[in-house]
Amino acid sequence: MPWGDTDVVQDQMPQHSLTDGVVMLKLLNLKDAPAWLAGEDEEQRRWFEAPRPSQLSDVEQFIADCQESWRTMGDHRHWGVWSRDPDVVVGGVDLRALGNDEVNLSYLVFPGQRRRGFALRATQLVVEYARTSMSAQTVIIKMLTGNESSRNLALGLGALYVGDEPSDGGATFHVFNLRLHDTPREE
């Protein structure tokens, strides 16, 4: 079965890693669930409009759903973000195909690891993945009003503010678009 530049391991789970030498993006597996859960905090719940703190079973289900999407090459691509030194999970980054050559980009960084450049590095890697492996032309980035870190990251990627829309939780999203054909490609 062709997976492009991915490898299939014995359990048929594609192992697709991306790195820039500072961060490593790799697929989460169930053994990562406790560390992922430990990284959740009130700030993360607020910006993602989570109705309650996650339980270990919630994280395990999320990881299983992500693995299934990778197995079937579905519309959801999620990676854990690891720092390379030390080798610890620091957050996650996520692409969801929306149709019309668009993908939604989301990301999170765990407390204690924020404001160290991990989100920017991880999003740069997956934006290139979206362009080359998902044939995306536009990346959509939504953040709740007041999430200045995400706003700054979107602007740092070169995304443009295109308007507001209601969130599922009744708040307001600021919506940014990054047109991939307008961004320089690395040679």
N, CA, C and O of each residue as an XYZ file, in Angstrom:
748
protein
N       0.847     -1.187      0.000
C       0.000      0.000      0.000
C       0.881      1.234      0.000
O       1.715      1.382      0.894
N       0.728      2.126     -0.970
C       1.566      3.326     -1.014
C       1.094      4.368     -0.003
O      -0.090      4.697      0.061
N       2.027      4.877      0.777
C       1.737      5.935      1.741
C       2.569      7.164      1.426
O       2.723      8.023      2.293
N       3.100      7.282      0.248
C       3.981      8.405     -0.051
C       5.242      8.274      0.764
O       5.941      7.265      0.665
N       5.546      9.268      1.563
C       6.764      9.217      2.354
C       6.511      8.715      3.772
O       7.302      8.968      4.680
N       5.399      7.999      3.952
C       5.126      7.415      5.262
C       5.540      5.959      5.246
O       5.709      5.367      4.180
N       5.700      5.398      6.389
C       6.007      3.990      6.539
C       4.869      3.328      7.286
O       4.256      3.945      8.158
N       4.576      2.073      6.956
C       3.548      1.328      7.654
C       4.249      0.357      8.591
O       5.119     -0.405      8.169
N       3.869      0.386      9.856
C       4.450     -0.519     10.837
C       3.554     -1.724     10.991
O       2.512     -1.807     10.341
N       3.944     -2.669     11.845
C       3.258     -3.943     11.946
C       1.768     -3.821     12.205
O       1.004     -4.641     11.697
N       1.319     -2.838     12.971
C      -0.113     -2.725     13.241
C      -0.840     -1.917     12.162
O      -1.989     -1.519     12.355
N      -0.179     -1.677     11.033
C      -0.742     -0.956      9.896
C      -0.990      0.516     10.179
O      -1.765      1.160      9.471
N      -0.344      1.057     11.205
C      -0.466      2.477     11.517
C       0.627      3.231     10.791
O       1.807      2.985     11.042
N       0.267      4.160      9.879
C       1.310      4.910      9.207
C       2.072      5.775     10.208
O       1.476      6.384     11.097
N       3.371      5.823     10.057
C       4.217      6.630     10.935
C       4.746      7.797     10.127
O       5.764      7.684      9.443
N       4.059      8.900     10.209
C       4.437     10.072      9.422
C       4.972     11.133     10.363
O       4.213     11.753     11.108
N       6.255     11.338     10.330
C       6.897     12.330     11.187
C       7.402     13.487     10.342
O       7.803     13.311      9.192
N       7.374     14.663     10.932
C       7.909     15.864     10.300
C       8.826     16.526     11.311
O       8.527     16.530     12.505
N       9.927     17.081     10.858
C      10.818     17.773     11.784
C      11.535     18.917     11.087
O      11.734     18.915      9.872
N      11.911     19.882     11.892
C      12.773     20.966     11.416
C      14.094     20.949     12.181
O      14.895     21.876     12.061
N      14.319     19.902     12.963
C      15.525     19.784     13.766
C      15.356     20.293     15.186
O      16.143     19.943     16.065
N      14.341     21.115     15.424
C      14.066     21.627     16.769
C      12.822     20.959     17.345
O      12.798     20.576     18.514
N      11.788     20.822     16.512
C      10.583     20.103     16.918
C      10.423     18.878     16.036
O      10.877     18.848     14.892
N       9.767     17.867     16.594
C       9.422     16.651     15.864
C       7.912     16.492     15.970
O       7.357     16.487     17.068
N       7.257     16.365     14.833
C       5.832     16.080     14.813
C       5.683     14.603     14.517
O       6.208     14.098     13.524
N       4.962     13.918     15.388
C       4.724     12.497     15.160
C       3.347     12.138     15.672
O       2.757     12.856     16.479
N       2.850     11.023     15.194
C       1.513     10.599     15.551
C       1.477     10.184     17.016
O       2.399      9.546     17.523
N       0.402     10.557     17.675
C       0.209     10.134     19.059
C      -0.194      8.674     19.092
O      -0.849      8.178     18.175
N       0.202      7.986     20.160
C      -0.329      6.653     20.397
C      -0.827      6.592     21.833
O      -0.606      7.519     22.613
N      -1.490      5.512     22.176
C      -2.161      5.448     23.477
C      -1.220      5.637     24.654
O      -1.645      6.128     25.700
N       0.037      5.265     24.516
C       0.962      5.461     25.635
C       1.248      6.942     25.899
O       1.762      7.297     26.960
N       0.911      7.810     24.926
C       1.088      9.254     25.095
C      -0.078      9.906     25.835
O       0.011     11.076     26.207
N      -1.167      9.174     26.055
C      -2.383      9.756     26.636
C      -2.149     10.399     28.002
O      -2.632     11.512     28.211
N      -1.445      9.777     28.939
C      -1.248     10.447     30.241
C      -0.489     11.767     30.126
O      -0.842     12.734     30.800
N       0.539     11.826     29.291
C       1.290     13.076     29.120
C       0.416     14.132     28.449
O       0.480     15.309     28.802
N      -0.394     13.715     27.488
C      -1.292     14.658     26.817
C      -2.288     15.234     27.826
O      -2.515     16.443     27.863
N      -2.875     14.364     28.636
C      -3.834     14.810     29.641
C      -3.175     15.760     30.640
O      -3.773     16.764     31.029
N      -1.961     15.453     31.053
C      -1.246     16.304     32.014
C      -0.980     17.694     31.443
O      -0.798     18.645     32.204
N      -0.953     17.827     30.120
C      -0.697     19.117     29.491
C      -1.909     20.025     29.407
O      -1.773     21.200     29.065
N      -3.084     19.511     29.711
C      -4.292     20.332     29.630
C      -4.352     21.325     30.785
O      -4.006     20.993     31.919
N      -4.791     22.538     30.490
C      -4.984     23.541     31.539
C      -6.194     24.404     31.210
O      -6.827     24.239     30.168
N      -6.502     25.322     32.112
C      -7.673     26.186     31.950
C      -7.577     27.034     30.680
O      -8.582     27.227     29.996
N      -6.402     27.538     30.359
C      -6.236     28.355     29.156
C      -6.600     27.563     27.905
O      -7.305     28.066     27.031
N      -6.125     26.340     27.822
C      -6.442     25.481     26.680
C      -7.951     25.227     26.616
O      -8.552     25.331     25.546
N      -8.556     24.898     27.742
C     -10.005     24.653     27.752
C     -10.774     25.909     27.325
O     -11.757     25.807     26.591
N     -10.344     27.074     27.769
C     -11.019     28.324     27.406
C     -10.955     28.555     25.896
O     -11.984     28.817     25.274
N      -9.768     28.464     25.298
C      -9.637     28.777     23.878
C     -10.275     27.731     22.975
O     -10.633     28.033     21.836
N     -10.421     26.505     23.469
C     -11.083     25.460     22.684
C     -12.534     25.254     23.094
O     -13.196     24.344     22.594
N     -13.034     26.086     23.994
C     -14.412     26.027     24.474
C     -14.791     24.634     24.980
O     -15.892     24.151     24.716
N     -13.883     24.002     25.699
C     -14.157     22.680     26.266
C     -15.146     22.824     27.422
O     -14.982     23.699     28.272
N     -16.154     21.982     27.456
C     -17.172     22.119     28.497
C     -16.719     21.683     29.892
O     -17.334     22.043     30.895
N     -15.636     20.905     29.942
C     -15.138     20.386     31.218
C     -13.718     19.900     31.016
O     -13.276     19.727     29.880
N     -12.995     19.678     32.109
C     -11.666     19.072     31.971
C     -11.775     17.678     31.341
O     -12.737     16.951     31.589
N     -10.804     17.323     30.544
C     -10.780     16.001     29.925
C     -10.475     14.926     30.959
O      -9.851     15.180     31.989
N     -10.927     13.744     30.659
C     -10.589     12.552     31.428
C      -9.650     11.711     30.565
O      -9.584     11.904     29.351
N      -8.932     10.791     31.179
C      -8.024      9.934     30.414
C      -8.764      9.217     29.290
O      -8.227      9.077     28.190
N      -9.979      8.765     29.548
C     -10.748      8.071     28.506
C     -11.058      8.985     27.324
O     -11.110      8.519     26.186
N     -11.265     10.291     27.575
C     -11.486     11.252     26.484
C     -10.245     11.346     25.600
O     -10.342     11.335     24.373
N      -9.090     11.438     26.233
C      -7.828     11.557     25.493
C      -7.566     10.284     24.709
O      -7.150     10.344     23.552
N      -7.803      9.131     25.324
C      -7.599      7.860     24.616
C      -8.520      7.763     23.399
O      -8.102      7.281     22.346
N      -9.766      8.213     23.533
C     -10.690      8.188     22.391
C     -10.230      9.140     21.295
O     -10.287      8.807     20.111
N      -9.773     10.330     21.693
C      -9.247     11.294     20.720
C      -8.072     10.684     19.946
O      -8.021     10.778     18.720
N      -7.143     10.066     20.653
C      -5.992      9.453     20.000
C      -6.439      8.335     19.065
O      -5.933      8.230     17.948
N      -7.377      7.501     19.504
C      -7.885      6.414     18.658
C      -8.548      6.978     17.396
O      -8.362      6.438     16.306
N      -9.318      8.058     17.540
C      -9.961      8.681     16.383
C      -8.918      9.241     15.415
O      -9.053      9.109     14.198
N      -7.880      9.866     15.965
C      -6.803     10.393     15.112
C      -6.096      9.265     14.375
O      -5.811      9.384     13.183
N      -5.813      8.178     15.071
C      -5.152      7.035     14.438
C      -6.020      6.456     13.325
O      -5.510      6.097     12.263
N      -7.316      6.364     13.559
C      -8.220      5.828     12.540
C      -8.219      6.723     11.299
O      -8.221      6.224     10.173
N      -8.216      8.028     11.499
C      -8.178      8.928     10.348
C      -6.882      8.749      9.561
O      -6.895      8.772      8.330
N      -5.766      8.571     10.264
C      -4.502      8.311      9.562
C      -4.551      6.976      8.825
O      -4.119      6.885      7.676
N      -5.080      5.935      9.484
C      -5.141      4.610      8.850
C      -5.914      4.655      7.544
O      -5.523      4.030      6.559
N      -7.018      5.400      7.540
C      -7.894      5.448      6.372
C      -7.573      6.622      5.460
O      -8.221      6.810      4.430
N      -6.553      7.428      5.847
C      -6.212      8.647      5.136
C      -7.447      9.539      5.026
O      -7.761     10.078      3.964
N      -8.132      9.672      6.153
C      -9.320     10.515      6.244
C      -8.968     11.991      6.207
O      -7.847     12.359      5.857
N      -9.924     12.833      6.566
C      -9.740     14.283      6.423
C      -9.074     14.938      7.622
O      -8.908     16.158      7.628
N      -8.691     14.181      8.624
C      -8.101     14.729      9.847
C      -6.662     14.242     10.002
O      -6.402     13.039      9.989
N      -5.745     15.170     10.146
C      -4.332     14.850     10.401
C      -3.929     15.539     11.702
O      -3.966     16.766     11.803
N      -3.551     14.754     12.678
C      -3.127     15.315     13.962
C      -1.750     14.751     14.318
O      -1.493     13.558     14.164
N      -0.890     15.619     14.788
C       0.434     15.230     15.260
C       0.619     15.741     16.678
O       0.138     16.819     17.029
N       1.321     14.958     17.489
C       1.856     15.494     18.724
C       3.108     16.275     18.370
O       3.801     15.939     17.409
N       3.402     17.311     19.134
C       4.603     18.114     18.925
C       5.564     17.788     20.063
O       5.230     17.949     21.237
N       6.757     17.328     19.704
C       7.800     17.015     20.681
C       8.957     17.990     20.512
O       9.348     18.323     19.394
N       9.489     18.434     21.624
C      10.750     19.166     21.542
C      11.823     18.111     21.322
O      11.667     16.964     21.743
N      12.899     18.491     20.672
C      13.976     17.530     20.404
C      14.963     17.455     21.566
O      15.648     16.445     21.727
N      15.044     18.499     22.371
C      16.000     18.505     23.480
C      15.426     19.313     24.631
O      15.533     20.539     24.609
N      14.830     18.696     25.622
C      14.676     17.250     25.791
C      13.507     16.719     24.951
O      12.667     17.489     24.486
N      13.465     15.414     24.766
C      12.449     14.757     23.952
C      11.173     14.585     24.786
O      10.948     13.537     25.391
N      10.340     15.639     24.804
C       9.072     15.605     25.545
C       7.966     16.180     24.670
O       8.207     17.047     23.829
N       6.750     15.684     24.882
C       5.607     16.225     24.157
C       5.293     17.600     24.731
O       5.171     17.772     25.944
N       5.165     18.577     23.832
C       4.921     19.960     24.248
C       3.579     20.486     23.750
O       3.185     21.595     24.111
N       2.867     19.709     22.924
C       1.575     20.155     22.415
C       1.148     19.350     21.213
O       1.572     18.209     21.029
N       0.304     19.954     20.392
C      -0.207     19.273     19.220
C      -0.546     20.249     18.115
O      -0.692     21.450     18.345
N      -0.668     19.719     16.917
C      -1.031     20.512     15.743
C      -1.926     19.644     14.871
O      -1.758     18.426     14.805
N      -2.877     20.287     14.205
C      -3.988     19.566     13.626
C      -4.407     20.205     12.307
O      -4.520     21.427     12.215
N      -4.634     19.393     11.300
C      -5.207     19.839     10.027
C      -6.484     19.054      9.774
O      -6.539     17.847     10.009
N      -7.504     19.743      9.297
C      -8.747     19.092      8.887
C      -9.117     19.598      7.500
O      -9.258     20.801      7.280
N      -9.273     18.658      6.564
C      -9.687     19.022      5.212
C     -11.130     19.511      5.257
O     -11.996     18.864      5.846
N     -11.379     20.654      4.632
C     -12.711     21.265      4.632
C     -13.392     21.172      3.273
O     -14.562     21.531      3.144
N     -12.684     20.700      2.269
C     -13.204     20.726      0.906
C     -12.744     21.997      0.214
O     -12.197     22.895      0.854
N     -12.963     22.074     -1.077
C     -12.577     23.249     -1.874
C     -11.113     23.619     -1.691
O     -10.775     24.803     -1.702
N     -10.234     22.634     -1.523
C      -8.793     22.844     -1.359
C      -8.456     23.677     -0.126
O      -7.440     24.373     -0.100
N      -9.323     23.604      0.910
C      -9.088     24.322      2.160
C      -8.871     23.342      3.298
O      -9.456     22.260      3.327
N      -8.018     23.741      4.237
C      -7.829     22.978      5.472
C      -7.935     23.939      6.651
O      -7.587     25.116      6.550
N      -8.419     23.412      7.758
C      -8.441     24.168      9.006
C      -7.199     23.777      9.797
O      -6.857     22.598      9.892
N      -6.533     24.769     10.358
C      -5.330     24.557     11.159
C      -5.627     24.926     12.602
O      -6.156     26.003     12.877
N      -5.286     24.034     13.523
C      -5.348     24.372     14.945
C      -4.099     23.823     15.618
O      -3.411     22.951     15.086
N      -3.830     24.350     16.788
C      -2.589     24.009     17.482
C      -2.757     24.345     18.944
O      -3.596     25.165     19.318
N      -1.952     23.705     19.763
C      -1.914     24.030     21.182
C      -0.537     23.686     21.715
O       0.132     22.772     21.233
N      -0.135     24.441     22.718
C       1.136     24.206     23.395
C       0.829     24.129     24.885
O       0.071     24.941     25.415
N       1.416     23.158     25.545
C       1.161     22.931     26.961
C       1.817     24.007     27.827
O       2.815     24.609     27.430
N       1.245     24.245     29.021
C       1.846     25.228     29.933
C       3.304     24.862     30.221
O       3.669     23.686     30.237
N       4.091     25.840     30.436
C       5.514     25.626     30.675
C       6.324     25.537     29.395
O       7.550     25.649     29.426
N       5.650     25.336     28.269
C       6.320     25.237     26.971
C       5.918     26.385     26.047
O       6.461     26.526     24.951
N       4.968     27.199     26.493
C       4.459     28.287     25.657
C       5.488     29.404     25.496
O       6.382     29.592     26.322
N       5.320     30.129     24.402
C       6.152     31.293     24.084
C       7.630     30.922     23.896
O       8.534     31.692     24.219
N       7.835     29.722     23.366
C       9.185     29.258     23.063
C       9.344     28.943     21.574
O      10.373     28.413     21.154
N       8.318     29.272     20.779
C       8.401     29.086     19.335
C       7.938     27.732     18.831
O       8.006     27.478     17.629
N       7.469     26.851     19.707
C       7.053     25.516     19.261
C       5.852     25.574     18.320
O       5.823     24.861     17.317
N       4.862     26.414     18.628
C       3.663     26.480     17.778
C       4.015     26.984     16.378
O       3.530     26.433     15.390
N       4.835     28.004     16.279
C       5.212     28.524     14.962
C       5.951     27.466     14.158
O       5.642     27.258     12.985
N       6.902     26.808     14.754
C       7.657     25.771     14.037
C       6.743     24.637     13.585
O       6.833     24.178     12.447
N       5.862     24.187     14.481
C       4.958     23.081     14.148
C       3.989     23.479     13.037
O       3.743     22.699     12.117
N       3.442     24.687     13.122
C       2.490     25.108     12.093
C       3.177     25.313     10.746
O       2.576     25.033      9.709
N       4.402     25.786     10.735
C       5.119     25.918      9.466
C       5.300     24.554      8.808
O       5.153     24.424      7.592
N       5.616     23.545      9.600
C       5.778     22.195      9.052
C       4.463     21.662      8.476
O       4.458     21.098      7.382
N       3.358     21.829      9.189
C       2.105     21.270      8.686
C       1.502     22.095      7.558
O       0.761     21.554      6.738
N       1.794     23.372      7.494
C       1.337     24.158      6.348
C       1.989     23.614      5.075
O       1.324     23.467      4.049
N       3.270     23.320      5.142
C       3.938     22.730      3.974
C       3.368     21.348      3.676
O       3.186     20.998      2.510
N       3.084     20.558      4.709
C       2.440     19.256      4.516
C       1.083     19.442      3.825
O       0.763     18.710      2.889
N       0.288     20.411      4.279
C      -1.032     20.656      3.680
C      -0.904     20.970      2.198
O      -1.701     20.504      1.384
N       0.098     21.757      1.855
C       0.320     22.133      0.457
C       0.731     20.916     -0.374
O       0.182     20.678     -1.450
N       1.694     20.153      0.129
C       2.275     19.089     -0.690
C       1.540     17.759     -0.607
O       1.521     17.012     -1.585
N       0.937     17.446      0.528
C       0.313     16.132      0.702
C      -1.206     16.156      0.675
O      -1.834     15.123      0.443
N      -1.809     17.320      0.908
C      -3.266     17.420      0.914
C      -3.776     18.324     -0.217
O      -4.979     18.549     -0.342
N      -2.862     18.832     -1.030
C      -3.202     19.717     -2.157
C      -4.005     20.936     -1.724
O      -4.838     21.441     -2.477
N      -3.751     21.402     -0.511
C      -4.474     22.574     -0.005
C      -3.971     23.842     -0.684
O      -2.783     23.984     -0.974
N      -4.891     24.749     -0.928
C      -4.576     26.072     -1.462
C      -4.762     27.160     -0.409
O      -4.152     28.226     -0.490
N      -5.619     26.879      0.586
C      -5.909     27.857      1.629
C      -5.943     27.172      2.982
O      -6.540     26.108      3.142
N      -5.292     27.799      3.956
C      -5.339     27.354      5.340
C      -6.225     28.343      6.093
O      -6.005     29.553      6.045
N      -7.229     27.810      6.789
C      -8.137     28.616      7.602
C      -7.686     28.479      9.056
O      -7.482     27.370      9.550
N      -7.537     29.607      9.727
C      -7.160     29.615     11.142
C      -8.202     30.438     11.880
O      -8.420     31.610     11.571
N      -8.847     29.808     12.864
C      -9.864     30.497     13.657
C      -9.407     30.542     15.101
O      -8.873     29.568     15.632
N      -9.628     31.697     15.732
C      -9.336     31.802     17.157
C     -10.378     32.677     17.817
O     -10.916     33.598     17.201
N     -10.656     32.384     19.072
C     -11.619     33.190     19.806
C     -11.075     34.593     20.024
O      -9.867     34.792     20.154
N     -11.973     35.553     20.062
C     -11.612     36.931     20.367
C     -10.807     36.964     21.664
O     -11.197     36.363     22.665
N      -9.693     37.664     21.633
C      -8.845     37.787     22.814
C      -7.657     36.853     22.844
O      -6.775     37.017     23.688
N      -7.602     35.867     21.940
C      -6.477     34.934     21.916
C      -5.342     35.572     21.104
O      -5.139     35.264     19.929
N      -4.622     36.460     21.767
C      -3.579     37.234     21.091
C      -2.412     36.370     20.629
O      -1.812     36.660     19.594
N      -2.079     35.325     21.362
C      -0.981     34.444     20.935
C      -1.313     33.786     19.600
O      -0.462     33.719     18.713
N      -2.547     33.298     19.453
C      -2.941     32.674     18.187
C      -3.042     33.707     17.070
O      -2.679     33.429     15.928
N      -3.531     34.890     17.399
C      -3.589     35.962     16.397
C      -2.188     36.284     15.892
O      -1.971     36.401     14.686
N      -1.246     36.425     16.806
C       0.130     36.736     16.419
C       0.749     35.611     15.603
O       1.509     35.867     14.670
N       0.430     34.369     15.948
C       0.960     33.247     15.183
C       0.405     33.264     13.763
O       1.152     33.080     12.802
N      -0.916     33.485     13.625
C      -1.529     33.535     12.289
C      -0.881     34.629     11.451
O      -0.551     34.411     10.285
N      -0.702     35.796     12.039
C      -0.052     36.888     11.310
C       1.397     36.531     10.964
O       1.878     36.864      9.881
N       2.091     35.852     11.884
C       3.470     35.434     11.641
C       3.594     34.441     10.496
O       4.625     34.383      9.826
N       2.544     33.659     10.274
C       2.525     32.734      9.138
C       2.224     33.448      7.823
O       2.416     32.885      6.745
N       1.753     34.685      7.916
C       1.373     35.423      6.715
C      -0.111     35.392      6.427
O      -0.538     35.819      5.354
N      -0.915     34.892      7.368
C      -2.366     34.830      7.171
C      -2.973     36.224      7.279
O      -2.444     37.103      7.960
N      -4.085     36.400      6.597
C      -4.802     37.674      6.591
C      -6.141     37.516      7.296
O      -6.833     36.514      7.117
N      -6.495     38.501      8.089
C      -7.793     38.524      8.755
C      -8.883     38.721      7.697
O      -8.797     39.624      6.865
N      -9.922     37.852      7.740
C     -10.986     37.948      6.740
C     -12.354     38.199      7.357
O     -13.322     38.414      6.627
N     -12.460     38.176      8.687
C     -13.754     38.461      9.295
C     -13.984     37.660     10.553
O     -13.101     36.956     11.044
N     -15.191     37.786     11.057
C     -15.597     37.087     12.274
C     -16.733     36.130     11.952
O     -17.457     36.300     10.971
N     -16.872     35.117     12.805
C     -18.013     34.219     12.716
C     -18.288     33.666     14.111
O     -17.390     33.636     14.953
N     -19.510     33.234     14.359
C     -19.821     32.695     15.682
C     -19.128     31.358     15.907
O     -18.973     30.560     14.982
N     -18.717     31.129     17.140
C     -18.144     29.834     17.512
C     -19.271     28.904     17.945
O     -20.401     29.341     18.165
N     -18.955     27.633     18.064
C     -19.953     26.659     18.508
C     -20.426     26.951     19.929
O     -21.554     26.617     20.290
N     -19.567     27.574     20.736
C     -19.901     27.859     22.124
C     -20.576     29.202     22.334
O     -20.823     29.590     23.476
N     -20.881     29.924     21.258
C     -21.579     31.188     21.375
C     -20.680     32.413     21.441
O     -21.181     33.531     21.561
N     -19.388     32.237     21.368
C     -18.449     33.361     21.352
C     -18.191     33.755     19.890
O     -18.943     33.366     18.996
N     -17.144     34.515     19.661
C     -16.819     34.979     18.307
C     -15.419     34.512     17.910
O     -14.449     34.697     18.645
N     -15.346     33.899     16.726
C     -14.057     33.553     16.133
C     -13.579     34.698     15.258
O     -14.371     35.282     14.518
N     -12.298     35.028     15.331
C     -11.633     35.806     14.300
C     -11.114     34.786     13.296
O     -10.507     33.789     13.688
N     -11.343     35.017     12.023
C     -10.979     34.063     10.976
C      -9.864     34.669     10.127
O      -9.954     35.806      9.664
N      -8.817     33.880      9.940
C      -7.677     34.265      9.114
C      -7.516     33.237      8.008
O      -7.758     32.048      8.216
N      -7.106     33.696      6.833
C      -6.816     32.820      5.700
C      -5.358     32.981      5.295
O      -4.828     34.090      5.231
N      -4.735     31.861      5.026
C      -3.382     31.840      4.476
C      -3.475     31.199      3.105
O      -3.721     29.998      2.989
N      -3.277     31.999      2.069
C      -3.310     31.496      0.697
C      -1.950     30.876      0.400
O      -0.940     31.579      0.390
N      -1.914     29.592      0.163
C      -0.645     28.884      0.027
C       0.093     29.213     -1.254
O       1.323     29.189     -1.273
N      -0.610     29.514     -2.308
C       0.102     29.859     -3.546
C       0.801     31.212     -3.427
O       1.670     31.532     -4.239
N       0.427     32.014     -2.417
C       1.066     33.314     -2.216
C       2.307     33.236     -1.320
O       3.087     34.185     -1.249
N       2.483     32.096     -0.636
C       3.603     31.978      0.274
C       4.790     31.375     -0.449
O       4.615     30.487     -1.283
N       5.989     31.838     -0.150
C       7.162     31.288     -0.837
C       7.376     29.829     -0.469
O       7.226     29.442      0.690
N       7.722     29.033     -1.453
C       8.031     27.628     -1.219
C       9.527     27.473     -1.033
O      10.337     28.126     -1.691
N       9.869     26.568     -0.096
C      11.297     26.294      0.117
C      11.799     25.454     -1.047
O      11.103     24.562     -1.532
N      12.981     25.741     -1.473
C      13.601     24.987     -2.577
C      14.403     23.833     -2.025
O      15.003     23.076     -2.789
